[in-house]
Amino acid sequence: MKIAYIGWGSLIWKQGSLKLRGIWQSDGPYLPVEFARVSQDGRLTLVLCRGVSSVQTLWAYAEEENLNAAQIMFKQI
């Protein structure tokens, strides 16, 4: 199974341990992404928000081909 991550903002330039197959592609879907959440470590975090302008996101295939494993990997970043 091919699994793709959708990203924008710091995930693109600071992906941490997230393993990708290839590079980020710039033709992702337009989504209403906004810095609107403070994460546990105090960082301002991107979330999907109703009522904000949509931005074009990026996407990349996950190295992992198992959906559960890909979800776990994403949660660890």
C-alpha positions in Angstrom: 0.0 0.0 0.0 1.3 3.5 -0.8 0.8 6.0 2.0 1.4 9.7 1.6 1.9 12.4 4.3 0.5 15.9 3.7 2.6 18.7 5.2 3.1 22.4 5.4 5.3 24.7 7.5 7.8 23.3 9.9 7.1 19.6 9.0 8.7 20.3 5.6 12.0 21.8 6.9 12.1 19.9 10.2 10.7 16.5 9.7 12.7 14.9 12.5 12.6 11.1 12.3 9.7 11.0 9.8 11.0 8.7 7.0 9.9 9.5 3.5 10.3 7.7 0.2 11.5 10.6 -2.0 11.1 14.3 -1.4 8.2 16.6 -0.7 6.1 17.3 -3.7 4.7 20.9 -4.1 1.4 20.0 -5.7 -0.6 18.9 -2.6 -4.2 19.8 -1.9 -5.3 23.3 -0.8 -6.3 23.1 2.9 -7.3 25.7 5.5 -4.1 25.5 7.6 -3.4 28.0 10.4 -1.1 28.3 13.4 -3.9 27.9 16.0 -2.7 25.4 18.7 0.0 25.4 21.3 1.7 22.0 21.5 2.8 20.3 24.8 6.3 21.7 24.4 5.0 25.2 24.0 5.4 25.5 20.2 2.7 27.1 18.1 1.3 24.3 15.9 -0.5 24.1 12.6 -4.1 22.8 12.5 -6.9 22.6 10.0 -9.3 25.6 10.7 -12.7 26.5 9.3 -13.0 30.0 8.0 -9.3 30.6 7.1 -7.8 30.9 3.7 -6.6 27.7 2.2 -2.9 27.2 1.3 -1.3 24.7 -1.0 0.2 21.9 1.0 3.0 19.5 0.1 3.0 15.7 0.1 5.4 12.9 0.2 5.2 9.1 0.2 5.8 7.5 3.5 8.7 5.0 3.6 6.4 2.7 5.6 3.8 0.7 3.7 1.8 -0.4 6.7 -0.9 2.1 7.7 -0.7 1.5 11.4 3.1 1.7 11.4 2.9 5.0 9.3 0.5 6.5 11.8 2.7 5.6 14.7 5.8 7.1 13.0 3.9 10.3 12.3 2.7 10.6 15.9 6.3 10.3 17.1 7.5 13.5 15.4 
